[in-house]
């Protein structure tokens, strides 16, 4: 199974659903549709209406983050996995670099994963090194640390997807070389296999994915799909990524 996940970040109002209607139309007619899933993570404000609208359609809705507690609490502006699940989301991102840079620690992320899984949300766990870490050849140790400090053998690996997003690549147009990315993805899968003592969960790539560079990414067999930011806000750009992937 391949995954095309669109992360809208701080984008979208109710009528932006038109973008998703177009993607859903393409998806429902695509001859390759059995080979992949499309998941979109709009902001919290739109999850309920979008999830209702796409309930019996092909697109799944997820959230971009969640609070590290189970149900209800007294944390102002916090939204728990329980609340997200109850309005129809099926997935949640956890550990996006935007949220890590705003203070998410490994301990917080572990609770986010734990309570998301407990509430039957599938988790897309994001990891990635920054520019300095890459320059200092620390990529593998950073990734290993991010994975082993949060993921646990007792978590159900079938409900976890890992998204590798080098921070220097997010929204910059810069992407890793094919060789580099192949090595890194294989390494991530090795670490995951040793954590779960089972076949690795799916590993996605994210960072400046578009319809022209997806041709290179598709040659890397180990990559199970993509987390797409900027290009997911346009139905054409998002559909072109899928088309070019299967071309
Ligand atoms: P980008 O974002 O595709 O705009 O680089 C990816 C992400 O942050 O998930």
Boltz pocket constraint, residues with backbone or C-beta under 6 A from the ligand:
constraints:
  - pocket:
      binder: B
      contacts: [[A, 7], [A, 165], [A, 169], [A, 170], [A, 171], [A, 172], [A, 206], [A, 207], [A, 208], [A, 209], [A, 227], [A, 228], [A, 229], [A, 230], [A, 231]]
      max_distance: 6.0
